[in-house]
Amino acid sequence: MNDYLMYMNGSWQGESLEKLIVKNPANHEEVGTVPIGGAFEANEAVASAYQAFQTWSKTTAYERANYLQRLYKLLIEHQEELAEVMTREMGKPIQESRGEVLYAASFLEWFAEEGKRVYGETIPSHIGEKRMQVWKKPIGVVAAITPWNFPLAMLTRKMGPALAAGCTIVMKPSGESPITAVKLTELCEKAGFPKGVINLVTGKSSEIGQAFMENEQVRKVTFTGSTEVGKILIKQSADQVKRLSLELGGHAPIIVLDDADIDLAVKGAIASKFRNTGQTCVCGNRIYVQVQVYDKFLEKFTEAVRALKVGNGMEENVQIGPLINQDGVDKVAKHVEDAVERGASVLTGGARIEKYEGTFYAPTVLRDATSEMIVMNEETFGPVAPVQPFETIEEVVELANRTKYGLAAYVFTESVGKGTRLVKQLDYGIVGWNDGTPSAAQAPFGGMKESGLGREGGREGIEAFLETQYVSIGLE
């Protein structure tokens, strides 16, 4: 077991602090330790980033792109090492972890180029001897707070645009999977970033988060996590009118119309629902199938779910790994038990897997779900797929939108007319139309309603790290 450290002002620190032990949820083996830092360490990291900002913000977009490209290449070169660390500390199947490394690297490559396209603007003046211009400036020190379920990609999705814009960053990863962030920071050091540009603190989430919110040198906080914590950050940001980007909870519907390609719909539903063992904010949490194809879909879908291989994520071909912890298992079990009590039928799964040491729950399909069930109203974050029939598009639109969340939705139909009308009525920031995996570095990622503020990725992603300055120049 390795003891890892925090990183600030270009050096590794935290040797004397109490240590947090990170364990593999598949077998409870100890993977490593990280220091348990708090407000003091957070403020030290911010001070380091603030000092570095004075020079980093003055570098050219081309210089910053060169650093990001070097880091991109290092991630590709260390794909297997990063994937293994990720799988050992949070349980993700190794094939998915390898894919996440490539996905994470794509944000560095995209924003290395997007930083060169931060354009200003000249506005036609109403007075002849005047020039009116819009300039773009980096916002300042950025604090990034990220979750355990995508421990690499959630960091690069924030780090890439922040650094490309000319900001410096302090990263706070989840205590469930902090070692991947340490490994990323090691590669940042190897890429040669100037000291203080990139900083990493580990430890007490609430204490570190509060320090970020109270520190006036932090001009922006970017957070991925629960809606409940997001609301706390909004309240804490008020005193300083601190800028926020929030990617929060989801409760994604999957809608299958009667003209859908059922095989494609099953494939897409599997990809969405069971990716990362159902522990993603954009995974399909509830499935609505039009009555004409309800039985046909359920038959093929259940067969596909039953065939999913469960096991330790380090084993090749495993598709379902452990849940992150025992609380995750208990929540999934509660949702299934409530559904069964309210009339749902278990077609496959429906139980904890006791033969493994870790926190495993069997991939589950629930038939005849209804709107009163907890699983149809709360984010499950586990491998459970409740399926409910519907008759009309109007009915399913109402069912899909009856939630405070609006992150992702999925639609399966072969009709351009039906699909267009349906998607236009869905209150979701991301829609996969005949596509179970719509996320990409070049596309904006974010939600409506209580699923967050702002967008990550795409050309919109870098705007969140820029200030707009209007300059009026008199020429007389």
C-alpha positions in Angstrom: 0.0 0.0 0.0 1.4 3.4 -1.0 1.1 6.6 1.0 0.3 9.5 -1.4 0.5 13.3 -0.7 -1.1 16.6 -1.6 0.4 19.0 -4.1 0.7 22.7 -3.9 3.1 25.4 -5.0 5.0 22.8 -7.0 5.8 20.4 -4.1 4.2 17.3 -2.4 3.0 18.0 1.1 1.0 16.5 4.0 3.4 13.9 5.4 2.6 14.8 9.0 -1.2 14.8 8.6 -3.6 12.0 9.6 -4.2 9.6 6.7 -7.4 8.5 4.9 -7.3 4.8 3.9 -8.7 4.1 0.5 -10.2 0.6 0.0 -11.2 -1.4 -3.1 -15.0 -1.8 -2.9 -14.7 -5.2 -4.7 -12.8 -6.9 -1.9 -12.0 -4.2 0.8 -8.3 -4.4 0.1 -6.4 -1.3 1.1 -5.3 0.6 -2.1 -3.4 3.5 -0.5 -3.6 6.5 1.8 -4.0 10.3 1.3 -3.6 13.1 3.8 -6.7 14.4 5.6 -6.3 18.1 4.9 -8.7 20.8 6.0 -9.2 24.6 5.8 -5.5 25.4 6.4 -4.3 23.3 3.5 -7.1 24.5 1.3 -6.1 28.2 1.9 -2.5 27.4 1.4 -3.3 25.8 -2.0 -5.4 28.8 -3.0 -2.6 31.2 -2.0 -0.2 29.2 -4.3 -2.7 29.3 -7.2 -3.3 33.0 -6.7 0.4 33.8 -6.9 0.8 31.6 -10.0 -2.2 33.3 -11.6 -0.3 36.6 -11.9 2.1 35.0 -14.4 0.1 32.1 -15.9 -2.7 34.5 -17.0 -0.2 36.5 -19.0 1.0 33.5 -21.1 -0.3 33.1 -24.6 -3.0 30.7 -25.6 -0.4 28.8 -27.6 1.9 28.4 -24.6 -1.0 27.1 -22.5 -2.0 24.7 -25.3 1.5 23.2 -25.4 1.3 22.3 -21.7 -2.1 20.8 -22.2 -1.0 18.8 -25.2 1.9 17.4 -23.3 -0.4 16.4 -20.5 -2.8 14.8 -23.1 0.1 12.6 -24.4 1.1 11.6 -20.9 -2.4 10.4 -20.1 -2.5 8.3 -23.3 1.0 6.9 -22.5 -0.1 6.0 -18.9 -3.6 4.7 -19.8 -3.2 1.3 -18.3 -1.7 2.6 -15.0 -4.4 5.2 -14.6 -7.1 2.6 -15.4 -5.9 0.1 -12.9 -5.7 2.7 -10.1 -9.2 3.9 -11.0 -10.6 0.4 -10.9 -8.9 -0.6 -7.7 -10.1 2.4 -5.7 -13.7 2.7 -6.9 -14.5 -0.6 -8.6 -15.2 0.4 -12.2 -14.7 -2.4 -14.7 -11.2 -2.1 -16.2 -12.5 -1.8 -19.8 -14.6 1.2 -18.7 -11.7 2.7 -16.8 -9.5 2.5 -19.9 -12.3 4.2 -21.8 -12.5 6.9 -19.1 -8.8 7.7 -19.5 -9.3 8.3 -23.2 -12.5 10.4 -22.5 -10.6 12.4 -19.9 -7.7 13.0 -22.3 -10.1 14.2 -24.9 -11.0 17.3 -22.8 -7.3 18.3 -22.6 -6.9 17.9 -26.4 -10.1 19.8 -27.1 -9.5 22.7 -24.8 -5.9 23.0 -25.8 -7.3 24.1 -29.2 -10.4 25.9 -27.9 -8.2 28.2 -25.9 -6.8 29.6 -29.2 -10.4 30.5 -30.2 -11.2 32.8 -27.3 -12.2 35.7 -29.5 -12.9 39.3 -28.6 -15.2 41.5 -30.6 -15.4 44.9 -32.2 -18.8 46.6 -32.0 -19.9 49.2 -34.6 -19.9 52.5 -32.8 -22.6 55.1 -32.9 -19.9 57.8 -32.8 -17.4 58.2 -35.5 -14.3 58.8 -33.3 -14.8 55.9 -31.0 -13.9 52.2 -31.0 -16.0 49.8 -28.9 -14.4 46.5 -28.1 -15.1 43.3 -26.1 -12.1 41.7 -24.4 -12.0 38.2 -22.7 -10.0 37.7 -19.5 -9.4 34.7 -17.3 -11.6 34.8 -14.2 -8.8 33.9 -11.7 -8.3 31.1 -9.3 -10.6 28.2 -9.8 -11.6 25.6 -7.2 -12.7 22.3 -8.6 -14.6 19.8 -6.4 -15.2 16.4 -8.1 -17.1 13.1 -7.4 -15.8 9.6 -7.0 -17.6 8.0 -9.9 -15.5 9.5 -12.7 -12.4 10.4 -10.8 -10.3 11.3 -13.9 -12.7 12.7 -16.5 -14.5 15.1 -14.0 -11.1 16.7 -13.2 -9.9 17.1 -16.8 -13.4 18.4 -17.9 -12.8 21.3 -15.4 -9.0 21.5 -15.6 -8.8 21.7 -19.4 -10.9 24.8 -19.9 -9.7 26.5 -16.8 -6.0 26.2 -17.7 -6.7 27.0 -21.4 -8.5 30.2 -20.4 -5.5 31.3 -18.3 -6.9 30.4 -14.8 -5.0 28.5 -12.2 -6.7 25.6 -10.3 -7.0 23.9 -6.9 -8.5 20.4 -7.1 -10.4 18.6 -4.4 -11.3 15.0 -5.3 -13.7 12.8 -3.5 -12.4 10.9 -0.5 -13.7 7.7 -2.1 -11.4 7.9 -5.1 -8.6 10.4 -4.5 -5.7 8.4 -5.8 -6.6 8.8 -9.4 -6.4 12.6 -8.9 -2.9 12.1 -7.3 -1.8 10.2 -10.4 -3.1 12.9 -12.7 -1.3 15.5 -10.7 2.0 13.5 -11.0 1.5 13.7 -14.7 0.9 17.4 -14.5 4.2 17.8 -12.7 5.9 15.7 -15.4 4.3 17.8 -18.1 6.2 20.8 -16.6 3.4 23.1 -15.5 4.8 26.1 -13.5 4.5 25.7 -9.8 1.2 26.9 -8.3 -0.7 26.5 -11.6 -2.1 23.1 -10.5 -2.7 22.3 -6.9 -4.3 19.3 -5.2 -5.8 19.0 -1.7 -7.4 15.9 -0.1 -9.3 15.5 3.1 -12.4 16.9 4.8 -14.9 17.8 2.0 -17.1 20.1 4.0 -14.2 22.0 5.6 -12.2 22.4 2.4 -15.3 23.4 0.5 -16.3 26.0 3.0 -12.7 27.4 2.9 -13.0 27.7 -0.9 -16.3 29.6 -0.6 -15.0 32.0 2.1 -11.6 32.7 0.4 -11.9 35.8 -1.7 -9.0 34.7 -3.9 -11.1 31.9 -5.2 -13.2 33.6 -8.0 -14.9 30.5 -9.3 -16.0 27.1 -7.9 -16.9 24.3 -10.3 -18.6 21.4 -8.7 -20.0 18.0 -9.8 -22.1 16.2 -7.2 -25.4 16.1 -5.5 -28.1 18.7 -5.9 -28.3 19.0 -2.1 -24.6 20.0 -1.8 -25.0 22.2 -4.9 -27.7 24.2 -3.1 -25.4 24.7 -0.1 -22.7 26.1 -2.4 -25.2 28.5 -4.0 -26.0 29.9 -0.5 -22.4 30.1 0.5 -21.5 31.9 -2.7 -23.9 34.8 -2.1 -21.6 36.8 0.3 -18.9 37.2 -2.4 -21.1 36.7 -5.5 -18.7 33.9 -6.3 -19.1 32.4 -9.8 -20.4 28.8 -9.9 -20.6 26.0 -12.3 -22.7 23.1 -11.0 -23.3 19.7 -12.5 -25.8 18.1 -10.2 -28.1 15.1 -9.8 -30.1 13.4 -12.5 -33.1 11.1 -13.0 -32.9 10.3 -16.6 -35.9 8.7 -18.5 -35.4 6.3 -21.3 -38.4 6.5 -23.7 -39.0 3.7 -26.3 -41.7 4.4 -28.9 -43.5 1.7 -30.7 -41.6 2.3 -34.0 -38.2 2.0 -32.3 -35.6 -0.5 -33.5 -36.0 -2.7 -30.4 -32.5 -4.3 -30.7 -31.0 -0.8 -30.8 -33.2 0.4 -27.9 -32.0 -2.6 -25.8 -28.4 -1.9 -26.6 -28.8 1.8 -25.9 -30.6 1.2 -22.6 -27.9 -1.3 -21.5 -25.2 1.2 -22.3 -26.9 4.0 -20.5 -28.4 2.2 -17.5 -25.5 -0.2 -16.5 -22.4 1.9 -17.3 -20.3 2.1 -14.2 -22.8 -0.3 -12.5 -25.5 2.4 -12.8 -23.5 4.9 -10.9 -23.6 7.9 -13.3 -25.6 11.1 -13.1 -26.7 10.6 -16.7 -27.6 6.9 -16.6 -31.2 5.9 -17.4 -33.0 5.7 -14.1 -36.5 4.8 -15.4 -37.6 3.2 -18.6 -40.9 4.0 -20.4 -42.0 1.7 -23.2 -45.0 2.2 -25.4 -47.5 -0.6 -24.8 -47.4 -2.0 -28.4 -43.7 -3.1 -27.9 -43.7 -3.4 -24.1 -43.5 -7.2 -23.9 -41.0 -7.5 -26.8 -38.7 -4.9 -25.3 -38.8 -6.5 -21.8 -38.1 -10.0 -23.2 -35.0 -8.8 -25.1 -33.9 -6.4 -22.4 -34.1 -8.9 -19.6 -32.2 -11.4 -21.6 -29.4 -8.9 -22.2 -29.3 -7.8 -18.5 -29.2 -11.4 -17.3 -26.1 -12.0 -19.5 -24.1 -9.2 -17.9 -21.0 -10.5 -16.2 -20.6 -9.4 -12.6 -17.3 -9.4 -10.7 -14.1 -7.7 -9.6 -13.5 -4.9 -12.1 -9.9 -6.0 -12.5 -11.1 -9.1 -14.3 -11.3 -8.8 -18.1 -14.8 -8.9 -19.6 -16.5 -7.9 -16.3 -19.4 -5.5 -17.1 -20.8 -4.9 -13.6 -18.5 -4.1 -10.7 -19.2 -3.3 -7.1 -21.2 -0.4 -5.8 -19.0 2.3 -4.2 -19.9 1.4 -0.6 -22.4 -0.3 1.7 -24.7 2.8 1.8 -25.0 2.4 -2.0 -26.0 -1.2 -1.7 -28.6 -0.4 1.0 -30.1 2.4 -1.1 -30.5 0.1 -4.1 -32.0 -2.7 -2.0 -34.5 -0.1 -0.5 -35.6 1.0 -3.9 -36.2 -2.6 -5.1 -38.0 -3.6 -2.0 -40.3 -0.6 -2.2 -41.1 -1.4 -5.9 -41.9 -5.0 -5.2 -44.1 -4.0 -2.3 -46.0 -1.6 -4.6 -46.6 -4.3 -7.3 -43.5 -4.5 -9.5 -42.2 -7.9 -10.6 -38.5 -8.8 -10.6 -37.6 -10.3 -14.0 -34.0 -10.8 -13.1 -31.7 -9.9 -10.2 -33.4 -8.2 -7.3 -30.9 -9.2 -4.6 -27.5 -8.5 -3.1 -24.7 -10.9 -4.3 -23.4 -12.6 -1.2 -20.7 -14.7 -2.8 -18.4 -11.7 -3.2 -16.7 -10.0 -0.3 -17.4 -6.5 -1.8 -20.5 -4.4 -2.2 -22.3 -6.1 -5.1 -25.9 -6.0 -6.2 -27.3 -8.1 -9.0 -28.3 -6.3 -12.3 -32.0 -6.0 -11.9 -35.1 -5.5 -14.2 -38.4 -4.5 -12.6 -41.6 -5.0 -14.7 -44.7 -2.8 -14.3 -43.2 0.0 -12.4 -45.5 2.9 -11.4 -45.1 6.6 -10.6 -45.6 6.0 -6.9 -42.5 3.9 -6.5 -39.3 5.4 -5.0 -37.2 4.1 -7.9 -39.3 6.2 -10.3 -38.8 9.4 -8.3 -35.3 9.2 -6.8 -31.9 8.7 -8.4 -31.0 5.1 -7.6 -27.3 5.1 -8.5 -27.2 1.4 -9.0 -27.9 -1.5 -11.5 -31.7 -1.4 -11.3 -33.9 -0.8 -14.4 -37.6 -0.2 -13.6 -39.8 -0.4 -16.7 -43.2 1.2 -17.0 -45.7 1.0 -20.0 -47.3 4.1 -21.6 -49.8 4.7 -24.3 -49.4 8.1 -25.9 -46.5 10.6 -26.4 -48.4 13.2 -24.4 -48.6 10.8 -21.4 -44.9 9.9 -21.5 -43.8 13.6 -21.8 -45.7 14.3 -18.6 -44.1 11.2 -16.9 -40.6 12.1 -18.1 -40.9 15.8 -17.0 -42.4 15.2 -13.6 -39.1 15.5 -11.7 -37.0 18.4 -10.3 -34.1 17.1 -12.4 -33.3 17.8 -16.0 -29.9 16.5 -16.9 -30.2 13.7 -19.4 -33.0 11.9 -21.3 -33.0 9.1 -24.0 -35.4 8.6 -26.8 -35.7 5.7 -29.2 -37.7 6.1 -32.3 -37.2 5.7 -36.0 -39.6 8.5 -36.8 -37.9 11.9 -37.4 -41.3 13.6 -36.9 -42.2 11.9 -33.6 -38.6 12.2 -32.3 -38.4 15.9 -33.0 -41.8 16.6 -31.4 -40.9 14.5 -28.4 -37.4 15.9 -27.8 -38.7 19.5 -28.1 -41.0 18.8 -25.1 -38.4 17.2 -22.9 -36.9 19.5 -20.2 -33.4 18.1 -20.3 -30.1 19.6 -21.1 -28.8 16.4 -22.9 -30.9 14.1 -25.0 -29.6 10.9 -26.6 -31.8 10.1 -29.6 -31.1 6.4 -30.6 -27.9 6.9 -28.6 -27.2 5.6 -25.1 -23.8 7.4 -24.7 -24.1 11.0 -26.0 -21.3 12.6 -23.9 -18.3 14.0 -25.8 -15.6 16.6 -25.2 -16.8 18.8 -28.1 -20.4 18.9 -26.9 -22.0 21.0 -24.1 -22.8 18.9 -21.0 -25.2 20.2 -18.3 -28.7 20.2 -17.1 -31.9 22.2 -16.6 -33.9 22.8 -13.5 -32.2 21.4 -10.3 -29.6 19.5 -12.3 -27.2 22.4 -12.4 -25.9 25.7 -13.7 -23.8 26.2 -16.8 -22.2 23.8 -19.3 -19.0 21.8 -19.5 -17.4 20.7 -22.7 -17.9 22.2 -26.2 -17.2 25.8 -27.0 -19.5 26.7 -24.1 -17.2 25.0 -21.6 -14.4 27.6 -21.7 -16.8 30.6 -21.4 -17.4 29.6 -17.8 -13.8 30.5 -17.0 -13.7 33.9 -18.7 -14.8 37.4 -17.8 -16.2 39.7 -20.4 -14.7 43.2 -20.4 -16.2 46.0 -22.5 -13.7 48.7 -23.6 -14.8 52.0 -25.2 -11.9 53.9 -26.8 -12.2 57.6 -27.6 -9.9 58.5 -30.5 -10.1 62.3 -30.4 
